[in-house]
Amino acid sequence: MTPMKEDYLKIIFELGGSHKKVSNKEISLGLGIAAGSVTEMISKLADEGLVVHEPYAGISLTEKGQKYAAELVRKHRLWETFLVDKLHYNFADVHSEAEILEHQTSDRLATALDSFLQHPDHCPHGGVIPSANGKFPDVTHRLLADADDGEKVELERFLDNHELLTYLEELGLRPQEQVTVIRHEPFEGPIVIQKENNDQEINVSYKASHNIFIEPDTAQENKD
């Protein structure tokens, strides 16, 4: 399987394609490619029995596609965790290294790496690490772009994309941070947010806001 096909399977997995339909637009924004290219590749993956594509409804992984994607994601995120935690890589710089390492990693090595890292359940950018049998807990698939003005949320995880992670690091944003959504600028403008206990406004681009997953601010909910 080509690296490009694998990238598609991983992005569909990360966008929730194991449990729901994912749109061409979400995949296009996640991979940073034209929508026409997405349509062509999805057709190829469907022919191979890796995805199901229902016109006007969306794309989801088949059982075969989910198993393959979970294995790739597991190995990739274990290496990202190792590089950040043990070799002290910057969390925005590990994606390309992990892309190479995941393809050279046997199941035995992945198991040993998991044990050495004491069985992490999340990678540095907040993504869930599937277990050896492909199981993983339910996670939110709500995007920062979908948050309401005035809503307090937690930045749960970021899509695994070097350009995105570099951009978010420059903005000073990390997973598990609490922020307030101030406003959505019109015409696909940025989402303006503020960190907890900080009055400085941060502009998050329209594209990036579709690559950041959020969940309700539980600390705020408990306070209320």
Contacts in CASP RR format, 6 or more apart in sequence:
PFRMAT RR
TARGET T0000
AUTHOR 0000-0000-0000
METHOD contacts of the structure
MODEL  1
MTPMKEDYLKIIFELGGSHKKVSNKEISLGLGIAAGSVTEMISKLADEGL
VVHEPYAGISLTEKGQKYAAELVRKHRLWETFLVDKLHYNFADVHSEAEI
LEHQTSDRLATALDSFLQHPDHCPHGGVIPSANGKFPDVTHRLLADADDG
EKVELERFLDNHELLTYLEELGLRPQEQVTVIRHEPFEGPIVIQKENNDQ
EINVSYKASHNIFIEPDTAQENKD
1 68 0 8 1.000
3 99 0 8 1.000
3 103 0 8 1.000
4 41 0 8 1.000
5 41 0 8 1.000
5 44 0 8 1.000
5 45 0 8 1.000
5 50 0 8 1.000
6 72 0 8 1.000
7 31 0 8 1.000
8 27 0 8 1.000
8 31 0 8 1.000
8 41 0 8 1.000
8 42 0 8 1.000
8 45 0 8 1.000
9 45 0 8 1.000
9 50 0 8 1.000
9 51 0 8 1.000
9 61 0 8 1.000
9 65 0 8 1.000
9 68 0 8 1.000
9 69 0 8 1.000
9 72 0 8 1.000
10 69 0 8 1.000
10 72 0 8 1.000
10 73 0 8 1.000
10 76 0 8 1.000
10 160 0 8 1.000
11 27 0 8 1.000
11 30 0 8 1.000
11 31 0 8 1.000
11 159 0 8 1.000
12 22 0 8 1.000
12 27 0 8 1.000
12 51 0 8 1.000
12 59 0 8 1.000
12 60 0 8 1.000
12 61 0 8 1.000
12 69 0 8 1.000
13 61 0 8 1.000
13 66 0 8 1.000
13 69 0 8 1.000
13 70 0 8 1.000
13 73 0 8 1.000
14 73 0 8 1.000
14 127 0 8 1.000
14 159 0 8 1.000
14 160 0 8 1.000
15 22 0 8 1.000
15 26 0 8 1.000
15 27 0 8 1.000
15 30 0 8 1.000
15 141 0 8 1.000
16 22 0 8 1.000
16 141 0 8 1.000
17 59 0 8 1.000
17 60 0 8 1.000
17 61 0 8 1.000
17 66 0 8 1.000
18 60 0 8 1.000
18 61 0 8 1.000
18 66 0 8 1.000
18 69 0 8 1.000
19 138 0 8 1.000
19 141 0 8 1.000
20 60 0 8 1.000
20 141 0 8 1.000
21 54 0 8 1.000
21 57 0 8 1.000
21 58 0 8 1.000
21 59 0 8 1.000
21 60 0 8 1.000
22 58 0 8 1.000
22 59 0 8 1.000
22 60 0 8 1.000
23 58 0 8 1.000
23 59 0 8 1.000
24 35 0 8 1.000
24 36 0 8 1.000
24 38 0 8 1.000
24 39 0 8 1.000
24 42 0 8 1.000
24 58 0 8 1.000
24 59 0 8 1.000
25 35 0 8 1.000
26 210 0 8 1.000
27 38 0 8 1.000
27 42 0 8 1.000
27 59 0 8 1.000
28 34 0 8 1.000
28 35 0 8 1.000
28 36 0 8 1.000
28 37 0 8 1.000
28 38 0 8 1.000
29 207 0 8 1.000
29 210 0 8 1.000
29 211 0 8 1.000
30 159 0 8 1.000
30 161 0 8 1.000
30 210 0 8 1.000
30 211 0 8 1.000
31 38 0 8 1.000
31 161 0 8 1.000
32 207 0 8 1.000
42 51 0 8 1.000
42 53 0 8 1.000
42 59 0 8 1.000
43 53 0 8 1.000
45 51 0 8 1.000
46 52 0 8 1.000
46 53 0 8 1.000
49 62 0 8 1.000
49 64 0 8 1.000
49 65 0 8 1.000
50 61 0 8 1.000
50 62 0 8 1.000
50 64 0 8 1.000
50 65 0 8 1.000
50 68 0 8 1.000
51 59 0 8 1.000
51 60 0 8 1.000
51 61 0 8 1.000
51 62 0 8 1.000
51 65 0 8 1.000
52 59 0 8 1.000
52 60 0 8 1.000
52 61 0 8 1.000
52 62 0 8 1.000
53 59 0 8 1.000
61 69 0 8 1.000
67 134 0 8 1.000
70 130 0 8 1.000
70 134 0 8 1.000
70 136 0 8 1.000
71 130 0 8 1.000
71 134 0 8 1.000
72 102 0 8 1.000
73 129 0 8 1.000
73 130 0 8 1.000
74 110 0 8 1.000
74 129 0 8 1.000
74 130 0 8 1.000
74 131 0 8 1.000
74 132 0 8 1.000
74 134 0 8 1.000
75 101 0 8 1.000
75 102 0 8 1.000
75 105 0 8 1.000
75 110 0 8 1.000
76 98 0 8 1.000
76 99 0 8 1.000
76 101 0 8 1.000
76 102 0 8 1.000
76 160 0 8 1.000
77 98 0 8 1.000
77 123 0 8 1.000
77 127 0 8 1.000
77 129 0 8 1.000
77 160 0 8 1.000
78 105 0 8 1.000
78 110 0 8 1.000
78 113 0 8 1.000
78 114 0 8 1.000
78 117 0 8 1.000
78 120 0 8 1.000
78 123 0 8 1.000
78 129 0 8 1.000
79 94 0 8 1.000
79 97 0 8 1.000
79 98 0 8 1.000
79 101 0 8 1.000
79 102 0 8 1.000
79 105 0 8 1.000
79 113 0 8 1.000
80 91 0 8 1.000
80 94 0 8 1.000
80 95 0 8 1.000
80 98 0 8 1.000
80 123 0 8 1.000
80 124 0 8 1.000
80 125 0 8 1.000
80 160 0 8 1.000
81 117 0 8 1.000
81 120 0 8 1.000
81 123 0 8 1.000
81 124 0 8 1.000
81 129 0 8 1.000
82 113 0 8 1.000
82 116 0 8 1.000
82 117 0 8 1.000
83 89 0 8 1.000
83 94 0 8 1.000
83 97 0 8 1.000
83 98 0 8 1.000
84 90 0 8 1.000
84 91 0 8 1.000
84 94 0 8 1.000
84 124 0 8 1.000
85 117 0 8 1.000
85 124 0 8 1.000
86 117 0 8 1.000
89 97 0 8 1.000
90 169 0 8 1.000
91 124 0 8 1.000
91 125 0 8 1.000
91 165 0 8 1.000
91 169 0 8 1.000
92 162 0 8 1.000
92 165 0 8 1.000
92 166 0 8 1.000
92 168 0 8 1.000
92 169 0 8 1.000
93 162 0 8 1.000
93 166 0 8 1.000
94 124 0 8 1.000
95 160 0 8 1.000
95 161 0 8 1.000
95 162 0 8 1.000
95 165 0 8 1.000
96 162 0 8 1.000
105 113 0 8 1.000
107 132 0 8 1.000
110 132 0 8 1.000
111 132 0 8 1.000
114 120 0 8 1.000
114 132 0 8 1.000
120 129 0 8 1.000
121 128 0 8 1.000
121 129 0 8 1.000
121 137 0 8 1.000
122 128 0 8 1.000
122 129 0 8 1.000
122 157 0 8 1.000
122 175 0 8 1.000
123 129 0 8 1.000
123 160 0 8 1.000
124 175 0 8 1.000
125 157 0 8 1.000
125 158 0 8 1.000
125 159 0 8 1.000
125 160 0 8 1.000
125 165 0 8 1.000
125 175 0 8 1.000
126 156 0 8 1.000
126 157 0 8 1.000
126 158 0 8 1.000
126 175 0 8 1.000
126 176 0 8 1.000
127 139 0 8 1.000
127 157 0 8 1.000
127 160 0 8 1.000
127 175 0 8 1.000
128 136 0 8 1.000
128 137 0 8 1.000
128 139 0 8 1.000
128 157 0 8 1.000
129 136 0 8 1.000
130 136 0 8 1.000
139 156 0 8 1.000
139 157 0 8 1.000
139 213 0 8 1.000
140 156 0 8 1.000
140 213 0 8 1.000
140 214 0 8 1.000
140 215 0 8 1.000
141 213 0 8 1.000
142 213 0 8 1.000
142 214 0 8 1.000
142 215 0 8 1.000
143 209 0 8 1.000
143 210 0 8 1.000
143 211 0 8 1.000
143 212 0 8 1.000
143 213 0 8 1.000
143 214 0 8 1.000
144 153 0 8 1.000
144 155 0 8 1.000
144 181 0 8 1.000
144 191 0 8 1.000
144 193 0 8 1.000
144 204 0 8 1.000
144 208 0 8 1.000
144 209 0 8 1.000
144 210 0 8 1.000
144 212 0 8 1.000
144 213 0 8 1.000
144 214 0 8 1.000
145 184 0 8 1.000
145 191 0 8 1.000
145 206 0 8 1.000
145 209 0 8 1.000
145 210 0 8 1.000
147 153 0 8 1.000
147 181 0 8 1.000
147 191 0 8 1.000
147 214 0 8 1.000
148 181 0 8 1.000
149 181 0 8 1.000
149 182 0 8 1.000
149 183 0 8 1.000
149 184 0 8 1.000
150 180 0 8 1.000
150 181 0 8 1.000
150 182 0 8 1.000
151 180 0 8 1.000
151 181 0 8 1.000
152 178 0 8 1.000
152 179 0 8 1.000
152 180 0 8 1.000
152 181 0 8 1.000
152 216 0 8 1.000
152 217 0 8 1.000
152 220 0 8 1.000
153 178 0 8 1.000
153 179 0 8 1.000
153 180 0 8 1.000
153 181 0 8 1.000
153 214 0 8 1.000
153 215 0 8 1.000
153 216 0 8 1.000
153 217 0 8 1.000
154 176 0 8 1.000
154 177 0 8 1.000
154 178 0 8 1.000
154 179 0 8 1.000
154 214 0 8 1.000
154 215 0 8 1.000
154 216 0 8 1.000
154 217 0 8 1.000
154 218 0 8 1.000
155 173 0 8 1.000
155 174 0 8 1.000
155 175 0 8 1.000
155 176 0 8 1.000
155 177 0 8 1.000
155 178 0 8 1.000
155 179 0 8 1.000
155 212 0 8 1.000
155 213 0 8 1.000
155 214 0 8 1.000
156 175 0 8 1.000
156 176 0 8 1.000
156 213 0 8 1.000
156 214 0 8 1.000
156 215 0 8 1.000
157 175 0 8 1.000
157 212 0 8 1.000
157 213 0 8 1.000
158 164 0 8 1.000
158 165 0 8 1.000
158 168 0 8 1.000
158 175 0 8 1.000
158 211 0 8 1.000
158 212 0 8 1.000
158 213 0 8 1.000
159 211 0 8 1.000
159 212 0 8 1.000
161 211 0 8 1.000
164 208 0 8 1.000
164 211 0 8 1.000
167 205 0 8 1.000
167 208 0 8 1.000
168 174 0 8 1.000
168 208 0 8 1.000
168 212 0 8 1.000
171 202 0 8 1.000
171 204 0 8 1.000
172 202 0 8 1.000
173 179 0 8 1.000
173 202 0 8 1.000
173 204 0 8 1.000
173 212 0 8 1.000
177 195 0 8 1.000
177 196 0 8 1.000
178 195 0 8 1.000
178 196 0 8 1.000
178 217 0 8 1.000
178 219 0 8 1.000
178 220 0 8 1.000
179 193 0 8 1.000
179 194 0 8 1.000
179 195 0 8 1.000
179 196 0 8 1.000
179 202 0 8 1.000
180 193 0 8 1.000
180 194 0 8 1.000
180 196 0 8 1.000
181 191 0 8 1.000
181 192 0 8 1.000
181 193 0 8 1.000
182 192 0 8 1.000
182 193 0 8 1.000
182 194 0 8 1.000
182 201 0 8 1.000
183 191 0 8 1.000
183 192 0 8 1.000
184 191 0 8 1.000
184 192 0 8 1.000
185 191 0 8 1.000
185 192 0 8 1.000
185 203 0 8 1.000
188 206 0 8 1.000
189 205 0 8 1.000
189 206 0 8 1.000
190 203 0 8 1.000
190 204 0 8 1.000
190 205 0 8 1.000
190 206 0 8 1.000
190 209 0 8 1.000
191 203 0 8 1.000
191 204 0 8 1.000
191 206 0 8 1.000
191 209 0 8 1.000
192 201 0 8 1.000
192 202 0 8 1.000
192 203 0 8 1.000
192 204 0 8 1.000
193 201 0 8 1.000
193 202 0 8 1.000
193 204 0 8 1.000
194 200 0 8 1.000
194 201 0 8 1.000
194 202 0 8 1.000
195 202 0 8 1.000
204 212 0 8 1.000
END
